[in-house]
Amino acid sequence: MRLVLLGAPGSGKGTQATRLKEHLQVPHISTGDLLRAEVAAGSKLGLEAKEVMARGELVSDAILLGMLEDRFSRDDTRNGFILDGYPRNLAQADALDALLGRLKAPFDFAVQLECPTEMLVERIAGRAKAEGRADDSPDAVRKRLEVYTASTAPVIDYYRQHGQLTVVDGVGSLDEVFTRILEAIAPVKEVG
Ligand code: ADP
């Protein structure tokens, strides 16, 4: 199963991706996690990304694509993947199509977790207390939501126009949302 998970910050993508990874036995590729690992390691890339991320802005497309190509060159992605946090703008959507095209591994589903904005803000505020992520400050959260509306929402429209989008209601318990995702990605075959 090759899945692209889409959704605003706080939509629950990361949490659901962790569950899906166990269920589907495919790697969870989170570009946010990959970047945070670079920041923690203090690599050149991490140093470049750190401030941009703390402001809630997008790290450059070139850095992201390099990181993604590197990750997809590993054998574990041959059985499938859950991509979380990419693509975040139309240029990245094109780059992903090209990359997966080269690998002859187009995604099966782009799943959007849909949540009302008030709920996103509430969830992130709760997480900010628990985890203390640098980009969960009120200013950075506002910026991340703005970036989502301006740059990532067009990706969702693009997939919708191309008949590649599956929308899942992200409001409910973790179990409820998880079940909805599994239903959405179950192959639907009507006999007769
Ligand atoms: P969230 O979805 O909660 O905003 P992520 O962990 O997915 O969190 O991303 C955190 C930050 O990492 C983003 O705000 C951005 O700065 C950077 N980032 C992650 N993925 C991308 C991407 N595809 N393109 C550019 N920047 C990215």
Residues whose N, C-alpha, C, O or C-beta is under 5 A from the ligand:
A	BS01	ADP	A8 P9 G10 T31 G32 D33 L35 V52 M53 G56 E57 L58 V59 L64 G85 Y86 R88 R144
